[in-house]
Amino acid sequence: MTCTVVEWLSIFTRPETVQVVFDSWSYLQKHAELRIYGFVVLENHLHAVAQAPNLPDVWKRFKSYSARKLIDLLEEKGARRLLDRMGFTFKARRSDRSYQLWQEGSHPECIEGDVMLRQKLEYIHNNPVKRGFVDDPEHWRWSSARCYAGRAGLIDVFRDW
């Protein structure tokens, strides 16, 4: 799945914003049987290969919770420019909330088999390399590539498939 911040705004540039994503995933791993096989978090979007008994519902919970927490954090930090952009985009369509963090949809794609799973993991792990942020996928801190390279990760990754 892919989740993109509205207007491709750079939200995930600080550890505390990315930690909101990891905290949400950790909670859902414990309480909603979320299995994360791979992920990468970049400055304005994330990719995840995940499974859960009711994945659409679990992913909706993730997006809702993380949006609330991230907006609260941005308000606390006084990130007015980001909040103003999220508010401007959102108010054009809805009046029940002040901000929208995530673009609509998650772009899910069913993974059928080990070969396709490996292809998707390679794609998401190489995303920071393609963008010129790092030379090696495992050097991107906010990626499960570290786990697959035998290094400690920042969240549990389910590697038994």
N, C-alpha and C positions, 0 to 999 in steps of 0.2 A: 504494500500500500504506500501511497505517497500522500503526504499532507503538506500543503503549501500555505504560507502566511499571505494574507491579503496584500495585494500590490507588490508581492515579493519583498516585503519590508524585512530588513535585517534585524530580527529579534534575538536570534541565538548567537550573540557575539560575546556573551559573558557566561561564565560557569553557572551562575545562579539561575539563569533562564533555562539552560539545558537541564539543570538539576530538576526543574519542575517536570520535565518530560520523563526523566528517569524515576522520580518519585511516583508519578502516576502509573507508569508501567510496573514498577515494583509492587504497588498496591494491587493492581489488577492481576499480577502473577499469583499473588497470595489469595485473593478473594474472588477471582473470576476465571481461574484456570487459563489465563493468557500465557501462551508459549511464544517467546520471541526467538526466532532462529537467526535473525540478522537484522542489523539496523545501521543507519548513518544519519547523523543530525548535522545539517549544514546551516549557514547563517539565516536562511529564509525558507527552508523546507526540510522535510525528513522523509526517509524511506524506511520501511520496516517489512520484514517477512515474519508473519505471525499467524497463530492459530488459536482458536478458542471455541468452546461448544456453541456459542452464539456470537461469532466474531462481529457482525454488524452492530449489535447492541454494545458489546464491549468497546469497540472502537468509537462509537458515539459517546460513551461515557468518558473515554480518554480525551476526546476532543473538547467536550464540554468542561470537564474538570480542569484540564490544562489551560484552556482559554481563560477561565475565571481566575485561576491562580496567576497566570502570566499578566493579565490586565491589572490585577491587584498589585503585582510586583512593579510593573511599569508606572503605575500611579504613585506608589510609594517612593520610587526612584526619581519621580518628576520628569519622566520621559514624554514631555508634552508633544513633541513633533511626531513621534510614533503614534501616540494616542489620538492626536488630531487626524492623522491619515486614516487610522482604523475607524474613527468616528465618521469622517466624511464619506468614506466608502459605504459604510453601513447604513447611515441615515437616509441614503438615497433609496434604500429598499425596505427598511423596517423602522418601526418606531417604538418597539417594546424593549430595546436595549440600546446602550450608548455606543458600544464598540463591537466590531467583529474581528477576531484574530485569524481564524482559519478560513481559507477559501472553502466554498461549498464542495462537498464530495471528498472522497479519499482515494479514488482511482484504484480500486481493488482489482487484482488479477489472480485467478485460480492457478495454483502451481500444481502441475501434474507430473510427479516423478522426481527422482534424484537428479537427473540431468538438468531439468528446468530449474530446480532449486539451486543447484550450483551456479547456473548462469545468472540467476537473479542476485545471488550473494556476491558474485564477482562484479556484477554491474554496480550494485549499491556501494560495495567496498571501494571500487575504483572511482567513484564520483568525486571525492576530494582530489584525487590525482589528476583527473581530467580537467578540473577547475584550476589546477596549478597551486593548490594549497600545500601539498606534500608530494614527495617523490615516491613514497611507499604507503600503501593503504593502511598498514598497521601503525603508522605514525600519526594518523588522525585520531585524536583523543576520543572523539565522540562517535566511535564506530565499533562494531563487533569484529572487525578485521583483527583487532588486537587479541580477542579471545581465540579466534581460529589460528593465530600465530603462536598460541601458547602463553600469551601475556595476560595479566590480570585485566579484567574489564570493569566497567563502571556499573554494570547491571548483569544479572544472570542471563545467559544465552543458552537456549536448549539446542544442543548439538547432536543429540541422538535421533537420527531420522532414518 
